[in-house]
Amino acid sequence: MGFFQRLTGTPARASVAKPDHFHVEIDGEMVRVTLLWNERARRYTLRLRGSVREPVVTIPARGRLSEARAFLDRNRGWLQARLAALPAPTPLADGASIPLRGVPVRILHRPGRGIVRLQESEGETQLLVPGEIDHLPRRVTDFLKREARRDLEAATARHAASLGVTVKNIRLGDPTSRWGSCSSSGTIAYSWRMILAPPAVLDYLAAHEVAHMREMNHSARFWRHVASICPGMDDAKAWLVRHGASLHAVGAE
């Protein structure tokens, strides 16, 4: 979702350097706004990459920085409301609580060597992270990615067998605009953040992407394939709509 405005200005001089960002004040804080100069765009647009809490203004080929600022000023209220609606960031830090397979897990730093591991203690699930404190965020992220790969590979294999298709490769990343994608070559890409969601949601995403091996679209036939291997798809889709932004808040500053 976002705002747009059709271009009405005159061409900008080619010799003028094009900045890649500017700042705007929102609720007393300076917010960085990314600028995308798009030669094919025909209008100004404003969107919010909620995963990184970053406003993005797209500027057409003949656009001007002054017009971009004016456009943002006119839509400041929308941006302010969207930023306020984002869940609070959850840093990967000692003592922080993050979800793992939909269950709260307490991060606890431990000095010395060892592997990152889970334990049940004092009525809660804890993630013990040894090593230097400065390395804690990276070690937690690496652990989450390993867990995500294990669960997603298992779910993908199960659904691929059900539909009689072959997935050639699985990739993990941290995209900001989608949870997964499937290429015609047989490669499926997933967001590692799905390991933070309840297992039924991860399972739905795997079913969704595997079903694209049958139908590279979102036709009625495609959704029938998804429903045949994931009967709870409607609840999982609704969960992502309601809580997806909270997954991107994990590790955000």
N, C-alpha and C positions, 0 to 999 in steps of 0.2 A: 504494500500500500504506500501511497505517497501523493504528492501534489505535482502539478505540471503547469506550464505556461508556454503558449506558442511564441516563437521568436518574432519580435517586431523591430529589432534594432538593425543597424548597418554593420557591414563587415569590420571586424577588428583588424588593426594594423598588424601585418605579419611580423614586424620587427619587435613588437611588444612581447616580453617574456610572459609565459602563462604559468601562474603559480599553481601549485597542487593542493593548496589548502588556505583557509583563513579561519579566524576565530570569531565566535559570537557569544555574547553573554546570555546565559540562561540561569535564572534563579541565583544571580550573584556569582556564578562560576563561568569561567571562560571555557567554552566547548570547541574542540577542533572540528572543523567541517572539511571533509575531503572534497576536492573539485575534480571532476572528470570532464575533460574537454573531448567531446565526441564528434568527429567529423560527420557522422551519419545522423546524429540527433537533430530533430527539427523543433524541439521545444526544451525549456528548462524543466527539470524534474527534481524532486526532493524525496529521498527515501532514508530510512534508518536501518542500518545494519545492526540490529539489536544484539547480535552475538558479540559484538565488540563495542557496543554503545556508540557507534560512529555515524553521524549524519553524513549523507553523500548528496551533493548537488551535481547534476549533469548539465553541462553547458554546451549548447549547439556550436557548430563550426563558426557561425557568424556572431556568436554571443560575446558579451562583454562582462568583465568582472563586476562592474558597477551594477549591471542588471541582475547578476547572480545574487549580489548582496541585497538588492531591493526585493527580489523574489523571495529570498529567505526571510527577510524582515516581515513580509506580508504573511508568511506562514509560520512565524515564530510560535504562535500559540499552539498550532498542531504539533510542532516539534517538541515543545515544552511538555505537552500532555503525553506524548509517546515516550519521552525519556523518563518521565515520572512513573509511567506504568511498568517500566522494566523491573524485573526482580533485582534485588540488591546483589552486588557481586559477592561471590564466595571465594576468597583467596585460598590457594593451597598452602596452608600454614599449620604449624603445630597447634593442636587444639581445635581446629576447624572441623565442622561436620559437613560431609558431602554424601550424596546418594550413591549407592552402588547396587545395581539391580533393583532400584526402587527403595532400598533400605538405608536409613541413615548410618553412616560410618564415621567414627571419630579418628582424625589423624593425630598420631602421637609420635613425636620425634624421639629417637633413642640414639645416644652416642655410641661410637664404635662401629665395627663392621657387621655385615649380615645382609640378609635379603629382606625385601619388603614383603610383609605377610599379614594375614588377618588373624585375629584372635577374638574370642568372646571373653569379656571380663567386666565385672561390676555391672552386669545387666545391659551391656551394650556391645556392639561390634566395633572393634578397634583395628585401625590399620597402622601397624608398627613400621616406622621408616627409620632405619639406621643410617649412619653416615653424617657428613657435615650438614649443618642446618641450611646452608646456602644452596645445597643440592636437593633439598626436600621437594620443591615443586616439580623439578624434572623427574625425580625418582617416582613420585606419585603418578605423574602423567604416564611415564613408561609402564608402570604397573597396570594402570587403567587400559592402556592400549593393548597390552598382552591379554588381559581378561576379555576385552572386546573382540579381539581376533579369535580367541578360542570359541566364544559363544556364537559369533557371527559365522564362522566357518562351519560349525556344527549345524546351525539353523539353515544355512544355505544348502549344505549337502542334503539335509533331510527334505527340504522343499524341492530341490532339483530332482531328487529321485522320484518324488510324488508326481511331478509334471513330466518326467522323462526327458529332461534337458541337461546339457553339460555346461557348467560354469568353468571357464578356463583359468580365471585369475580373480583374486579378491584383493582389493586395495583399501587401506584405511587412510583417512585424512581428517581434516577439521574444517569442512566447508561452512560458509556462513549463510547460504541461501537454500540448501537442501540437505536432507538426511542421507540420501543415497542416490545412485545413478547406475544405469546399466547400458553398456555399449553393445552394438551389433556384433562385435568381435568376441563377445562372451566374457568380458571383464565387468565385474561389479565393484563399485566403489561405495564405501560406507563411511559415515561419521563415527569415529571412535566413541563419541559421546553417548551413543546408544547404550553403552554398558551402564550408564547412570540411570537409565529408565527401567521400569519394571520389565521382567523377562517377556511378558506378553507383547509389549510394545516393540522390543527388539525382534521378536519372532515375526510380528506383522511386517516390519520393514524388510526383513529377509524375504518373506513371501512376496511382497510387493515387487522387489527388484528381480527375483527369480521369475515371476510371472511375465516380466518384460522379455524374457527369453522366448516366450510364445507370442506375445503381442507388444510391439514397440510403440505403444500408444496407451491411451486411457479410455478405450472404448468399453462398451458394455461387456464384450467378450473378455477383455482383459480383467475387469472386475470380477467376472464369474470365475476366472482362474484363481484369483486371489482368495475369493470366498471359499473355494473348494479345498484349499490347503490351510486356510486361516479363518475358521468360523468366527473368531472374535475380532475381526478386522475393524468393525464399526467402533467398538469401544476403544481400540488401540488408536485409531485415527483421531478420535475425539480427545484422547489423552494428550496426544502430540499438539493438537491445537491449543489446548488449555495450558499445558505445562512445558512446551518445547523451549520457550525462552529461558526457563529455569536451568535447563541443561547447559545452555551457553553461558550462564552466569558463573558456572563453576570454573574457577581459575582466572576469572576476570578480575582486573584491578579496580 
